[in-house]
């Protein structure tokens, strides 16, 4: 079952991660879609959600990208410091930030913090 769920997660993630421009309404849609899908998967494992998370190698990545879509730059920066995005590579996270947020000093600060954390 975990492999089937991973196929679905990977298919959806590949499209989101490659998107060159993600509008605010698209972010809200993706956040809701990811939350609904995770909820449906949890229903398949009613008393074994931890087992589902272990057997699905893309679970944490899918969860993190879904939550990212509902975060501000400040929240992303804080989550980055907490290690929330461990399942997403630095370049992937940078690409998501650039696709989702308009150019600004705040965006550049988050990208800079991300690049420094990649160098460690």
C-alpha positions as CSV (number, residue, x, y, z in Angstrom):
1,X,0.0,0.0,0.0
2,X,2.9,2.3,0.8
3,X,4.3,2.0,-2.7
4,X,1.0,2.9,-4.3
5,X,0.7,5.9,-2.1
6,X,4.3,6.9,-2.9
7,X,3.5,6.7,-6.6
8,X,0.6,9.2,-6.1
9,X,2.7,11.5,-3.9
10,X,5.6,11.5,-6.4
11,X,3.4,12.2,-9.4
12,X,1.8,15.2,-7.7
13,X,5.0,16.5,-6.2
14,X,6.8,16.3,-9.5
15,X,4.3,18.7,-11.1
16,X,4.3,21.1,-8.2
17,X,8.1,21.2,-7.8
18,X,8.6,22.0,-11.5
19,X,6.0,24.8,-11.6
20,X,7.7,28.1,-12.8
21,X,5.1,30.4,-11.2
22,X,2.6,29.5,-8.4
23,X,-0.1,32.0,-7.7
24,X,-1.6,32.6,-4.2
25,X,-4.9,30.8,-5.3
26,X,-2.8,27.9,-6.6
27,X,-1.0,27.7,-3.3
28,X,-4.3,27.5,-1.5
29,X,-5.5,24.8,-3.8
30,X,-2.3,22.7,-3.4
31,X,-2.4,23.1,0.3
32,X,-6.0,21.9,0.5
33,X,-5.4,19.1,-2.0
34,X,-2.3,17.8,-0.1
35,X,-4.2,18.0,3.2
36,X,-7.2,16.1,1.8
37,X,-5.0,13.5,0.3
38,X,-3.0,13.0,3.5
39,X,-6.3,12.7,5.4
40,X,-7.5,10.1,3.0
41,X,-4.3,8.1,3.3
42,X,-4.6,8.3,7.1
43,X,-8.1,6.8,6.8
44,X,-6.6,3.8,5.1
45,X,-4.4,3.3,8.2
46,X,-6.9,4.3,10.9
47,X,-4.8,3.0,13.9
48,X,-1.5,2.9,12.2
49,X,-0.7,6.4,10.9
50,X,2.9,6.1,12.1
51,X,3.2,2.9,10.0
52,X,1.9,4.7,7.0
53,X,4.4,7.5,7.4
54,X,7.2,4.9,7.7
55,X,6.1,2.8,4.7
56,X,5.7,5.9,2.5
57,X,9.1,7.4,1.7
58,X,7.5,10.6,0.3
59,X,5.2,11.2,3.2
60,X,7.3,13.9,5.0
61,X,8.2,15.5,1.7
62,X,4.5,15.7,0.6
63,X,3.5,17.0,4.0
64,X,6.2,19.7,4.0
65,X,5.4,20.9,0.5
66,X,1.7,21.0,1.3
67,X,2.4,23.1,4.5
68,X,4.8,25.3,2.6
69,X,2.0,26.4,0.3
70,X,0.2,28.0,3.3
71,X,3.2,29.7,4.8
72,X,4.5,33.3,4.7
73,X,8.2,34.0,4.2
74,X,8.6,34.6,7.9
75,X,7.1,31.2,8.7
76,X,9.2,29.5,6.1
77,X,12.4,31.1,7.6
78,X,11.3,29.9,11.1
79,X,10.5,26.4,9.8
80,X,13.8,26.3,8.0
81,X,15.6,27.1,11.3
82,X,13.6,24.3,13.0
83,X,14.6,21.7,10.3
84,X,11.0,21.3,9.0
85,X,12.1,21.1,5.4
86,X,14.7,18.3,5.8
87,X,13.0,16.1,3.2
88,X,13.3,18.9,0.6
89,X,16.7,19.7,-1.0
90,X,18.0,23.3,-0.8
91,X,17.7,23.9,-4.5
92,X,14.1,22.5,-4.5
93,X,13.1,24.8,-1.7
94,X,14.8,27.7,-3.3
95,X,12.9,27.0,-6.5
96,X,9.6,26.8,-4.6
97,X,10.3,30.1,-2.9
98,X,11.1,31.8,-6.2
99,X,8.0,30.3,-7.9
100,X,5.7,31.3,-5.1
101,X,6.9,34.7,-3.8
102,X,7.5,37.9,-5.7
103,X,11.0,39.4,-5.6
104,X,11.6,41.3,-2.4
105,X,14.3,41.9,0.2
106,X,12.5,39.4,2.5
107,X,12.5,36.7,-0.2
108,X,16.2,37.3,-0.8
109,X,17.0,37.1,2.9
110,X,15.2,33.7,3.1
111,X,17.1,32.5,0.0
112,X,20.3,33.6,1.5
113,X,19.6,31.9,4.8
114,X,18.8,28.8,2.9
115,X,22.0,28.9,0.9
116,X,24.0,29.3,4.2
117,X,22.2,26.3,5.7
118,X,23.1,24.2,2.6
119,X,26.8,25.1,3.0
120,X,26.9,23.7,6.6
